[in-house]
C-alpha cells in the first residue's frame, strides 16, 4: 500500500503526517508536531528572521529522515500565513526544496492561499462527523491567521474567509506584559473583534448547526476544560466543550503569567507565551457564533489541514 505524507508549516508550528489511504480515509503511520515559530516577528518586519529559518530547517531535516524510513512515495508540503506575508520567502523555499528533495526527489513546498487553507482544513476536520449535524462552521485558529469555513461533508465548502489574526500575531501586536495588562487585553479583544467581524460578514455562520475547532489552541483548551493532567489526543479528538466552561478556561489563561501557564500539564512549551492571544480569539468566536447561530458548544477535532493535505494527494 502506498504511503503518503503531508507537511503543514504555519506561523508557530510545523507538522508531519505519514499515512496510508484506505477507502477514502487515512490510516495514520506517524504524526508529530514541532514548535518552530517560523513567523516570529513577521507581523512587524515583513521578513523571516534567519534564526526562524534555521529552527524550521532543523525540524524539516528530521522529517525528511522519517519520509525515507517509512518509504513515503509522495509528499505535499504547504506553507500558510507567515509565508504569505514574508518578503524574503524565497530563502524559505530554497531551504525546503533542498531538504525535501533529498527524501523525495522533486518535492518542494508551496504557499497556499487563505481560501485553499480553509478548504483543506474543512476536508480534514469533518471526515468523521455525522453529516446530519451539519452544516458545520470549521475554525482553524493558527499562529498568523484564522480560517472560518462553512459547509457540509456532502456538498463541500459553501463559504470561507481567512482573517489575518492568530495567536502569535495577536500576542506580538498587543499582549506584551506578563501577565497582560487590562489595557492590553482590551486592545487585543478589539483587534480580534474587528477582524472576526469581517469573517462573519463574508461567511453566513448563522446557517451553521455545529462549530468545529481545530489546531493547537483549540485542542489545548479542550484538554484544560476536561481537567486532563496531560495531553491526550484520543481523549481530545471529537470532545465537546460548552461555552460556559470554554469562557472560564479562556479567562484563566488570558490572566495567567507565563510561568503559571507552563505549569499546566497539557500545555506544550511552545504555546505558553501565545495561547492567551488564542484564547481571546476563541472567546470572540464563541460570542459571535452564540449570537448569530445559537451554537452553545465547541466540538474539537484533532484532524485538520494536515489530514486535508494528505487526502488531496491520495
Residue pairs with C-beta under 8 A, 6 or more apart in sequence:
1 20
1 22
2 20
2 21
2 73
2 74
3 18
3 19
3 20
3 29
3 70
3 71
3 72
3 73
4 18
4 19
4 20
4 21
4 72
4 73
4 74
4 75
4 76
4 310
4 313
4 314
5 16
5 17
5 18
5 19
5 67
5 70
5 72
5 74
5 75
5 76
5 310
6 16
6 17
6 19
6 75
6 76
6 77
6 78
6 306
6 307
6 308
6 309
6 310
6 313
7 14
7 15
7 16
7 17
7 60
7 63
7 75
7 76
7 77
7 78
7 109
7 309
8 14
8 15
8 77
8 78
8 80
8 305
8 306
8 309
9 38
9 56
9 77
9 78
9 79
9 80
9 83
9 96
9 109
10 38
10 39
10 79
10 80
10 81
10 82
10 142
10 143
10 144
11 37
11 38
11 39
11 42
11 80
11 81
11 82
11 142
11 143
11 144
11 145
11 166
11 168
11 169
12 35
12 36
12 37
12 38
12 39
12 142
12 143
12 144
12 166
12 167
12 168
12 216
12 270
12 271
12 274
13 33
13 34
13 35
13 36
13 143
13 216
13 270
14 33
14 34
14 36
14 38
14 56
14 59
14 60
14 63
15 31
15 32
15 33
15 34
15 306
16 30
16 31
16 32
16 33
16 63
16 66
16 306
17 26
17 28
17 30
17 31
17 306
17 307
17 309
17 310
18 28
18 29
18 30
18 31
18 66
18 67
18 70
18 72
19 26
19 27
19 28
19 29
19 31
19 307
19 310
20 26
20 27
20 29
21 27
21 310
21 311
21 314
25 127
26 307
26 310
26 311
26 314
29 70
30 66
30 70
31 306
33 216
34 59
35 268
35 269
35 270
35 271
36 52
36 55
36 56
36 58
36 59
37 52
37 55
37 143
37 168
37 270
38 48
38 52
38 53
38 55
38 56
38 82
38 83
38 92
39 48
39 52
39 81
39 82
39 85
39 86
39 143
39 144
39 168
39 169
40 49
40 51
40 52
40 168
41 47
41 49
41 52
41 172
42 48
42 82
42 85
42 86
42 144
43 85
43 144
43 168
43 169
43 172
43 173
44 172
46 85
46 86
46 87
47 86
47 87
47 88
48 82
48 86
48 88
48 89
48 91
48 92
53 91
53 92
53 95
56 92
56 95
57 95
57 99
60 95
60 96
60 99
60 100
61 99
64 99
64 100
64 102
64 103
65 103
67 75
67 103
67 104
68 103
72 103
72 104
73 104
74 104
74 313
75 100
75 103
75 104
75 107
76 110
76 309
76 310
76 312
76 313
77 96
77 100
77 107
77 108
77 109
77 110
78 109
78 110
78 111
78 112
78 116
78 117
78 120
78 305
78 309
79 89
79 92
79 96
79 109
79 110
79 111
79 112
80 111
80 112
80 117
80 142
80 144
80 145
81 114
81 117
81 142
81 143
81 144
81 145
81 162
81 164
81 166
81 169
82 143
82 144
83 89
83 92
83 111
84 111
84 113
84 114
85 144
86 92
89 111
92 109
93 108
93 109
96 108
96 109
97 107
97 108
97 109
100 107
100 108
100 109
101 107
101 108
112 120
113 162
114 145
114 147
114 160
114 161
114 162
115 160
115 162
117 140
117 145
117 147
117 162
117 305
118 138
118 140
118 147
118 148
118 149
118 157
118 160
118 161
118 162
119 149
119 156
119 157
119 160
119 308
120 305
120 308
120 309
120 312
121 138
121 140
121 147
121 149
121 214
121 304
121 305
121 308
122 136
122 138
122 149
122 151
122 156
122 157
122 160
122 308
123 307
123 308
123 311
123 312
124 214
124 301
124 303
124 304
124 305
124 306
124 307
124 308
124 309
124 311
125 136
125 138
125 140
125 212
125 214
125 301
125 303
125 304
125 307
125 308
126 134
126 136
126 138
126 151
126 152
126 153
126 212
126 301
127 153
127 303
127 307
127 311
128 238
128 301
128 303
129 136
129 153
129 210
129 212
129 238
129 299
129 301
131 152
131 153
131 154
133 209
133 210
134 151
134 152
134 153
134 154
134 209
134 210
135 150
135 151
135 152
135 158
135 207
135 208
135 209
135 210
136 150
136 151
136 152
136 208
136 209
136 210
136 211
136 212
137 148
137 149
137 150
137 203
137 205
137 208
137 210
137 211
137 212
137 289
137 293
137 295
138 147
138 148
138 149
138 150
138 151
138 212
138 213
138 214
139 146
139 147
139 148
139 149
139 211
139 212
139 213
139 214
139 218
139 285
140 146
140 147
140 149
140 214
140 215
140 304
140 305
141 166
141 167
141 213
141 214
141 215
141 217
141 218
141 278
141 281
141 282
141 285
142 166
142 167
142 215
143 166
143 167
143 168
143 169
143 274
144 164
144 166
144 168
144 169
145 162
145 163
145 164
145 165
145 166
145 169
146 162
146 163
146 165
146 166
146 195
146 196
146 199
146 281
147 160
147 161
147 162
147 163
148 160
148 161
148 162
148 163
148 196
148 199
148 200
148 202
148 203
148 205
149 157
149 159
149 160
149 203
150 157
150 158
150 159
150 160
150 203
150 204
150 205
150 207
150 208
151 157
151 158
151 159
152 158
159 202
159 203
159 204
160 202
160 203
161 198
161 199
161 202
161 203
163 195
163 196
163 198
163 199
164 195
165 191
165 192
165 195
165 196
165 281
166 277
166 278
166 281
167 217
167 271
167 274
167 275
167 277
167 278
167 281
168 274
168 277
169 277
170 188
170 191
170 192
170 277
170 278
170 280
170 281
171 188
171 273
171 274
171 276
171 277
173 188
173 191
174 180
174 184
174 187
174 188
174 191
174 277
175 184
175 185
175 188
175 276
175 277
176 184
177 184
178 257
178 258
179 254
179 255
179 256
179 257
179 258
179 260
179 276
180 188
180 254
180 255
180 276
185 254
185 280
188 277
188 280
189 280
189 283
189 284
192 280
192 281
192 284
193 284
196 281
196 284
196 285
196 288
197 288
200 288
200 292
205 288
205 289
205 292
205 293
206 292
206 293
207 293
208 289
208 293
208 295
209 293
209 295
210 295
210 299
211 285
211 289
211 293
211 295
211 297
211 298
211 299
212 298
212 299
212 300
212 301
213 221
213 282
213 298
213 299
213 300
213 301
214 300
214 301
214 302
214 303
214 304
214 305
215 304
215 305
216 268
216 271
216 278
217 271
217 275
217 278
217 279
217 281
217 282
218 282
218 298
218 300
219 231
219 233
219 236
219 300
219 302
220 231
220 266
220 267
220 268
220 271
220 275
221 241
221 246
221 249
221 250
221 253
221 278
221 279
221 282
221 298
221 300
222 236
222 239
222 241
222 298
222 300
223 231
223 232
223 235
223 236
223 266
224 249
224 252
224 253
224 264
224 266
225 241
225 245
225 246
225 248
225 249
226 235
226 236
226 239
226 241
228 235
228 236
228 265
228 266
229 265
229 266
230 265
230 266
231 265
231 266
231 268
232 266
233 302
236 300
236 302
237 300
237 301
237 302
237 303
238 299
238 300
238 301
239 299
239 300
240 297
240 298
240 299
240 300
241 249
241 297
241 298
241 300
242 296
242 297
243 286
243 290
243 296
243 297
243 298
246 282
246 283
246 286
246 297
246 298
247 283
247 286
249 279
250 279
250 280
250 282
250 283
251 279
251 283
253 261
253 275
253 276
253 279
254 276
254 279
254 280
256 276
258 272
258 273
261 267
261 272
261 275
261 276
262 269
262 272
267 275
271 278
282 298
286 298
289 295
290 296
